[in-house]
Amino acid sequence: MLGSERTNGERTDTREARPGRLDLLERGLLHLSRTQHADGSWHGDYGGPMFLLPLYIATCRVTGLELEPAVRQEMLRYLKAHQNADGGFGLHIEAKSSVFTTSLNYVGARLLGEPASAEWLARARTWLHEHGGPTRSSSWGKYFLAVLGLYDYRGLNPVLPELWLLPTQAPIHPSRLWCHCRMVYLPLSYLYGRRAAAPVTDTIRELRAELYPEGYARVDWEAARSSLAPTDRLTTRSALLDAGNELLLRAERRMPGLLRKRALAYVLDQIRREDENTDYICIGPINKLLHVLVWHFEAPGGREARAHARRLPEYLYQAPDGVKMNGYNNSRLWDTTFAAQAVARAPETELTRGILARAFTYIEQNQVLTDVREPDRCFRHASKGGWPFSDRAHGWPISDCTAEGLKACLAIEAATGRALERSRLDDAVELMLSLQNEDGGWATYELTRGPAWLELLNASDCFREIMIDYSYVECTSACMQALAAYRTRFGGGRFASRIHASIVRGRRFLEQAQRVDGSWEGSWGVCFTYGTWFGVLGLKAAGASDEAPELARACEFLRAHQRQDGSWGESVESCARRHYVPTAEGQAVMTAWATLALIAAGRGTSSEVARAVDFLSRRQRADGSYADEKLAGVFNKTCGIQYDNYLKIFPFWALVEAERVQQTPSVTRAREEARPG
C-alpha cells in the first residue's frame, strides 16, 4: 500500500483580513490535527532524489514483480514532472542534469512501457548522447545498468566480496565504513562477485541501441571504467582510489575460485542478518533494492525473495506530483517527534491534548526495546532504548532520532502528564552516552569507526563524506539537548556525572565547529540556517548565556542573511558549495529555523523576529498550511531531499515560541535593550 497524506478537503483562498496571532496558532494546530494519521504519526513525502524510482522500476523488472497499471502511470507522471528543461534529469529534483540520473530515468520510463518515440524521451536521449552516454555515468549508475544487462561488467571498478574476509582490525575492512555505505557495498559486492545480470531480452537490446551514441558493440569497456562526465563529478577521485582499483583488478584476476565462493557465502550471511534485523525493510532504499536483486539471483521465488517483495511497496509514496520512492521506508518517527514538541509548547487545549496523546502512542510503540541478535557478528552498535528515523521494525536507531524521541516524551509529559516508563528513558540516555565520539560530537548510527583518510577511497563520484560516520553538529546538539532535558526532569539520577561530562565535551565540539562568520554548517538540512539553529540550541543546552560570544556571532550571521521581507531562504546549493547561497524567494521553513534560533538565544523581542513572524503570518493559508517550497533536506552534501511535514511543523512552532515571548516579554526585552548593537 502506498504511503500518502490524509487531508480533509481542499485548501481555501487566503485573501482575507490578516488574522491575529492566536488565530494563526489555531489554524496551524488544526492543520496538524487534520493531517495526523490514525496511528498518531505524520506520514510525509521523503522523496526528491531522482535515482531512486528508476532503480525501483528496474528491480521490479529484473525480479518479475508486477506494478499495477495505475501505479505505473503515476510513476511516469512523476518522472515527466521532474525532467529538466534541457531534457535531462538531475541528482535530485532541483539539481542540474547528470548522466547518472538521465540514463536511469530514461531506462525506467522505457521499462514502464513508454515508447522511445515519445517526445520527452527523445529529448532525454539527445541530452544523454550529447554528454557521452552511460559510459560517462557516476559509478552507481553503471553497477545497476550492469545488473540490467545494459552495461558490461568489464567497465566497472571492482567491488570485491573478499574484502569482507580481511581481519576486522584492518582499516579498510568494510565494517569500518559508515553503515549506509557498507550496507550498499555489501550486496553490491555479491552481485559484482557473481557478475549477476538479467537475461538479454528484446527490450534490453532496444535499450542498448538507444542509450549508447557509439553503439553498444563499439564501447571500449576498459576505458569506460574510469570515464566520467563533468556533470557527474561532484567528488574528486583520489590517486589512492585509482591505485586501489588497479590493485584490486589485478588481485581479482589471480583470485582462487574457492576464496570467491567463501567470500560470497560470508556476504550472503551478512545480508541475511540485515534482513532479519530489519524484518526485510533494510536500512535504506538502495540496499533494499540490492537485497531484492541478491535473493532473486541466489534463490528466485524463495522465502527471502517473497519476504522482500512483501515490504518493497512501503518505500513508495503517492504525492501530488506522482508516485515516487522515498529515501527511507518512512520518516514518521522523526517528523512526529518535532510535531509533538511544537504542539507541547502551544497553549493547552482539548485539541492539543488529543494530538499529543496520539503522538505519544506512536513514539512509545516505536522505541527499540532490544539489541539485535549477535550484534558483534553483524557489526552493529547497541540498539536498546533508541528510536529510528521511521519505526521500530526498521530497527536502526540513530543518535538524533533517539534524542528527539526522548525530548518529545519529556515535552508531552510536561504538557499532559502522560509519561514513558523511567527505565525506557534511562535506556535512551544510556544509548546516547554510548554514542559520543572521542572528539565530543555525535555521529548518526554508530561511533566513528574508520580513519578520515578512508574518504580518499570514496568511489561514488556524486556523494560526499560517505565513507565514515562523522560527528555532526545536528546530532551533537540534539543529544546535548536531550541529556540536558533529562537532567532537568530527573536531576541526572545515576547518570548525573556522565551527563555533565558529556555535555561539556559536546560544547567544546560545537564551539570548535562554529565557523568564523558565526554559522554552523548543517549536514542533514539546508544548510547554514539549519546548522545554526542546532548550534544555538546545543550551546543553550550546555548552559551558555544569551551574552555568550558564540551566540552573539550566530545571531549576527542570521541577521546578515535576513531578507527585506523578514524571511530567510537558502538553496540546497549551499550544501555543495559550502557557503550560504540564497533562494530567489524567502522560505517559511528556513525562516522558522532562524526565528527559533534567535528566540532561543534571547532575541525574541528583536525587530528581526518581529519581521520574521510577520512573514510567516502572511504566508500562512486560511487552512493553516503553507505553499510548497524548495527542498529543505539534504544528505551527503550533494543530494537534496523533501520533508513536506516541515511546512506543517516548523512555521507553527516558530509562531508558538514568538507568542510565548510576547506573553512574558519583560526579562527578554530588558536583555535585548541592554545588549550592545
N, C-alpha and C positions, 0 to 999 in steps of 0.2 A: 504494500500500500504506500502510495507516495505521501511524503510529508507535505503539509500545506498549512496556511494560516487560517484560523477560524475568524471570520469577520461578520459583523452584523450590519447589513445594509450598505448603501453607497455613501461615499464622502460627500459632504454638503458644502455649498459655497460659503466662503468666509467673508464676503463683502457685507460687513455689518459694523455696528459700533464696537470699538475695541473693548473687550471685557476687562473687568478688574482682575487683580492677581488671584484672588480666591476662586474666581470663575475659571481662570486658566488652569489652576491646580485641579479643580473638579473635572474639567474636560479631559485633562491628561490622565487623571485617575480612572475615569470612565473608559477611556480608550484602552488603558492597560487591562482593565477588568474584562472588557469585551473580547480582547484578543488572548486572554489567558485560557489555556487548554484545560479540559476537564481533569487532566492528571495533575494540575497545579503549575505546570511549566509554561513557557512561551516557546512555541515552535517557530523557527525562523529560517530565513534564507541565508545559507552559509556558502553560497556559490561565488562565482567570479572568475576563477582560473579557467582558461579556455582549453586546457589539455585533458581535463577530467572526463567530460561527457563523451568525446570521441573514443577515449580508451575504454569506457564502459560499453559503448556500442560494439567496438571491436572485440572485446572479451566475450560478449554475448554471441557474436557471430562465430568466433572460433569454437566455443563450447556448445553451440546449438541451443542456447537459451532464447526463447521467443519473446519478442517485445510486442505488446498489444498495439494494434493499428493506431488507436488514439494517442498512446504514449509516443509512438514513432513520429506522428505528426507534430506533437508538442515539442519533441526533441529537435526536429527540423526547424520549427519556428524559433526556437532558442538560438540555434546556430545562425540562422539568417539574421536575427535581430542584432547579432554582435559581430557581423562581418564588417571590417573597416572599409572606409571609402575607397582605399586603393585596391580592394579585392582580397586582401589577406586577413589573417586573424592574429591577435596579439596573445601574449602570455596570459593576460587577464583582460577583462572587458574594457579597460581603459588604456591598454598598452598598445604600442605600435606593433605592426605586423612582424611575425617571425616565421622562419621556415619550419621550425618545430611544430608550432600550432597550426599553421596553414596546411601543412601536409596532413596532420591528423584530422583536422576538421573536414578537409576535402574527402578523405577516406571515410570518415564517419558518415558524412552525408550520402556518399555513394552506397555504403552498406545499408543505409536506411531505405534505399530504393530510389534516391534522386538520380535522374539521368545526367550523364556527363554533358549533355547539350544544354542543361539549364543555364540561364544567363549568369546567375550568381556564381555557379561553379566554374563557368568559363572564365570569369574574372579572377577567381581564386587560382585557377590553373595558370593563367597568364602571369599573375604575380609570382607564383611559385617557380615557373620556368625562368622568369627574369632574374630570380635570385639563386638559381643553380639547382633547384630540385632537392629531394630528400637527402642526398649525399652531403648537403651542407647544413643539415639539421643539428641542433644540440643533441647530446648523446641519448637522452631518454627517448626521444622520438625514434631514433634508429633501432633501439632494442625492441620497442613494441612493433615497429614495422617488420622486424626480422621474424618475430613470432607469428605475424600475419602472413608471412611468405612474400612480403613486399620489399625486403631488403636482405642482402646476403650476409650471413654471419662473418664472412671474411672481412667485411667492412666495419667490424666492431672492435673496440678495445676490450681486452679480456676482463671478465668478472669471474675469477676462479673460485669454485667452491672449496678448493683445497686450502684457501686461506683460513677457513674455519678450523682446520686441523692444527694450526700453529699453536705453540704454547700460549696460554692466555696472558702470560706476563709480557708477551711481545707487544710493543707499542702500536703495531699495525694489525693486531688481532681485531676482527670486526666487533668484538664486544666492547672495545674502547670507543666506538663511534656513538654519536647521538642516536638515540633509539629509532627515530624516524628514518635516519639514513641507513642504519644497519638492517632495519626491518624491510626496507625496499631492496637493498642489495642481497639480502638473504634469499628470497625466492628468485630474484633475477639471476643469481649465481647458479641456481638449479636449472633454470631454463637455458642459460648460456651453456652450462656443462653438458646438457643433453642435446643442445642445438635444436631445441623444440621449435617446430614450425607447423602451421596448419597446412592441410593439403592445398595444392595449387588448383584452383577451380577456374572456370571461365571468368568469373568476376575478378579474381586476383590477376589473371592475365590482362584483362582490360585495364585494371588499375596500374599495373606495371607499365603499360603503354602510355597511360595518361600522365603519370607522375614524373617520369624522367625525360627531360628535354633531349638528352643524347641517345635515348633508347636504353632499356634495361640491359640488353645483351652487351652493350658497349661500355657499361660502367666499369671504371678501374677501382675495384673494391679495396685494394691495398691503399690507394691514395685517398679513398673516401673515408678511411678510418680516422684521419686527422683533419679532414675538411670541415670547415665551419664558416657559415655566413656571418658577416659583421652584425646583422640583425639579431643573431642568436648568441653573440659573445657578450654575456653580462657578467662573466667572471674571467679571470686570467688563468690560462693553462700554464702551470709552472714547469720549469725544466725538470724538477723532481718527478712530476707526474709523467712527463714524456719518457723519462728514463725508466720509470717504474713500469709503464705499459710495455716498453720494449723488452724489459727483463722478463715480465710475465708471459709475453708472447713466446719468447724463446723457451722458457721453462715449460710452457704447456706442450710444446712440440715434443718434449722429452718425458712428459708425464706418464708414468706407468698406468695402465688401464685399471689395475686393482686399486690404486690410490684414488683415481677419479670415482670409482664405484663406492669406496669407503666414504669419500667426501660427500657424495650425493646422498648417501644414506644418513650421514650426520645432519646435513642441511634439512633433509626431509623430516627428521625427528624434531628439529628446532621449529620448523613450520607447523608441524602437528601440535607442538606445545603452545605456540602462539594462538592457533585456532581454538584449542581447549580453554586457554586462559581468557579469551575474549568471546567465547561462545560463537565463534566464526564471524565476528564483526571485524576484527583486526584493528590495529592501532590507527590506520588511516586509509584513505581511498586507494592509493596506489598499491600498497602491499595487499590490500583486499583483492584487487583485480588480479594481481600477480599470483596470489594463492589460488584463486579460482582457476587460473590457467595451469598452475602446477598440478593440481589434482585432476584436471582434465587429461593432462598428458600421462600422469602417473597411474591413475585409476579411473578412467572415464566412466561416468554413471555410478560411481561408488558412493559409499556413505559420506565421505568428506565432500565430494562434489555436490551431493544433494543438500548437505547442511549449508554449504556456501551459497547455493542458489536460493535457499530459503531466506537468507538475510541480505542478499545483494540489493534488492529494491529499497531497503532502508536508507540507502545513500541518495536516492532520487528525491527531488523536491519540485512540486508544482508551484511555480511562481507566475506573476503576471506576464513575464516575458517568455514563458515556456517551461518545459521540464528540463532540469539541469541536474548535475551530480554535485552534491555538497562536498565540502572539503573535510568532512568528518561525518560519522553516521548521524549526528545532530549536534547542536550547540546548546541544548536545553538547560543543562545544569548551570553553565556559565551565564547565560542570559537571565536565568531565574534568580541567581544569587544577587545580581545587580538590581533587578527589578524589586526584589524583596527589600534590599537596603534602601532603595529610593522611597518605596511606599512606607516603610517603617519610620521615615523622617517626616512624613506628611501628618497633618492633624488627624487625630484618631477619630474614626467614624465606623459605622457598621460596615461600610464598603471596604475600608482599609483592613478591618479585622478579617473579613471574608477572604480578601485577596491573600493576606499573609497566612491565613490558616491553610489555604490550598497550596501556596508556595512551600510552606513548611513540610507538608506531606510529601511533596516531590523531593525536596532536599533530604529529608530524613530517610526516604526509601532508597536513595541513590548514593549514600555513603558506602564506600567499600569496607566490608567488615572483616575480611580475612586476607592473608597473603596468598600468593599463587603457590601451587604445589611445586616443590623443589625449585625455589627461586634461583639458587646459585647455578643450577644446570641450564637455566634459560636466561641467565644474566639479568635478572630482574631485581630492582630495589624493592624494599618493603612496600606494601600496598595498604595494609590495615589502617583504617582511620582516615584515609584520603578521599577526596572527591575527584572524579574525572571531569572532563570537559562536557560530556554528554550524559551518560547514565552508568549505573553500576555494572551492567552486563559488559560494557566496553572494557572495564577492568584495568585501565591505565590511569592511576591518579596523577595529578600534576600539582606542583607546589602552589601556584597562584589560584588554581581552582579549589584546592583544599583550603587555602586562606580565605577566599571569598565565601566558600561554604560555611566556614566557622564564623566569619563576620556576620553573614546573613542569619545564622542561627541565633547569635547573641543579639542582633538587632531585633529579630522577631520576638525573642524573649522579653526584651526591654519594652517593646510596644504592646505585646499581648499577654505576656506571662507564660506562653507556651514554650517549653524548654526541651532541648535534646538531652538525653542522659549524660551526666557528667563524665562517665567513663568513655563515652564516644567522643566527647570534646577533647578529653585527655589524649585519646588515640590520635586525633588530628594534630594536636600540639606535638606529640612525640614524633610523628612523621615529619612535620615541618622542621623540627630541630635537627632531625637526621639528614635533612636535605641541604643544609647550609654548607657551601663550599669553603675552602681554605681562605679564599680572598674576601670572605664576609658576605658574598652575594649568594643568591639562589638561582639555580638553573631551572629547567622545566620538570622533567620526569625523574631525573636521577642526579647524582653528583656528577660533576665533570670528571670524566674517566681518562681521557686521552690528552696528549700534549697539543699545544696550539699549532705546532708545525704540521699536524695532520691536515690542516686546511689546505696545504700545498698539494694535497692529493685529491682535492675536490674535482671530480670529473664530470659534474653535471652540466657545466657551461652556462647555466641560466639561473642557478640559485646560489646565494652567498651565505657563508658561515653555517654550513650544514654538517660539518664533519664531527664536531664535538658539541656537547651540551654546555653552552656558555652561561655565565652568570648574567642575568638580565635585570635592568632597573625595575621593570614592572613586577617580576616575580619577587625580587628582593623587597620592594615596597609593600606588596600585598602581604607577604609573610610577616614583615615587621608590624604592619597594622593589625593583623590577626593576633599575633602574640601579645601586643600591647592591649588589645581589647580583652583578651582572655585574662591578662593580669589585672586589668581594671575590674573585671567582673569577679574574679576569684582570689585576687591578691597574689597570683602566681602559684600558690599551693606548692606542691613538691617540685614544680618546675621553676620556682622563683629565680634562683641564681642562674640557671641555664638560660632563661628568657632574657634576663638582664644582660648577660654576656653576649647573647646572640644579637640583641638589638644594638648594642654598642658596636659590634663588628659590622652589622648591616649599615649603620650610619656612616662608618668610615668608607664602606664601599660606595654608598650614594654620593658622599662628598667628593670622592675621587673620580666618580663617573660624571659629575657635573661639568659641562663644557664652559669654556671661557665666557661665552655670551650669556650664561645663566641657565641654559636649557639642559634637558636630558634627552638623549636620543631614544625613542621608543623602538621596539623590535616587533611588536605584535599589534600595533595600531599606528595610525598616521598622525604624526611621527614624533615631531618635537613638541607638539601640543599635547599629545597623549603621554609621552615620556615625562614631560614636565609636570603634568598633573600627578603622576605617580611619584615623581621625585619629591614634590612638595608634601604629599601625604605621608611618604615614608619618613621624611625628616620630622614632621609634626608628631608622628607616632613615636619617634625617638626622643621627643621632648624639646625639640628646637623651638625657641621663642619666635614670635612674629617679627622681631627685630633682627633675627639671625642674618648675617650677610648672605648666606646661601639662598635664603628665601627672598631677600631683597633683590638679588640678581635674577632669580627666577621670575619674580613679578615684573621686573623691568623688561625681561625678554618678552613676556606675554604682552605687556603694554605696547612694546615697539611693533608688534605684529597685529594689533587690533585694527580692524578696518574702519573706514569712516562711518559705516552704518552700525557700528558697535559689535560686529561679528568677527570671528576668526574663520579662516578657510585655508586648509593645507592640502596640497596634492600628494598622491601616493608617490610621485616622483621624488619627493623629499627623501624617501627611504633609499632609493637607488643612488641619488646624488649626495646624500648625507649632509645636506643643508636645506634650510626652510625654502620650500617652493610654494607660493600661494596659488590658490584656485582663482578662477575668474570671478566667482561669487562666494559670499560667506556661506558657511555650512553650520547647521544647527548643532550637530553632534560635537564638532570641534569647539564651537562657541560654548557649549555646555561644559566640556572638559576644562577650558580655560577659566570659565566662571567658577567652577568648583574649586580649582586650584587657588584662585585669588581669594575666595571666601575662606578656604582652609588656612591660608596664610595671613588672615586677619584683615584683608582688604575688602570686606563685604559691603562696606558703605561707600566705596570709592565710585568715582564717576564712570570708571571702566566697567564695573559690574552693573551699574545702572543702565548704561548704554547696551550692554550685552543682554540684560533682561528685557529691555525694550525690543531688541532684535528678535529674541525668542518669542516674545509675546505677539509680535506682528507676524511671525512665521507660522504660528500655530493655527491650524484649521479649526473650523467650527466643531468638528467631532473629536478634537484633541490630538489629531495626528499631525504629522509634518510631511511635506512633499519629499519624494525620493531625492537622494543626494549622491554625491560622489562617494567612492569607496572610502571607508574609514579603517578597514583592517588590512593587515599585510602579514606575510610570513617570509622568512629567509631573505629579507631586504629588497626583494625584487617583485614578488607576486602579490598584487592586491587581492583582497577577498571581502565579501559582503557580510555585514551584520545588520540586517534590516531592523532587528529589535532594538538596536542602539537608538534609533529615532524615537521609539516609544519611551525609552528609559531615561537617557541622559538629559535631554532638554527638560523633561519633567523634574528630574532630580535637582537640576540647577535652579529651577524656579522655586522648588520647595525650600532649598537652602537659602535662597535670596529672601524668601518670605520670612524664614526664621530669623534672619539677621534683622529684618525690619521690625520684627516683634520685640527683639531685645537688642537695640542698637547702641545703647549708651557706652558700654565699655569698648566695643569695636570702633565706634565713631571717635571716641577720645583718643584711642591709639592711632587711628588714621590721621587725625588732625595734628598729633604731636610728631608724626614721623617726618623727617626731612624729605623734601622733594615730593 
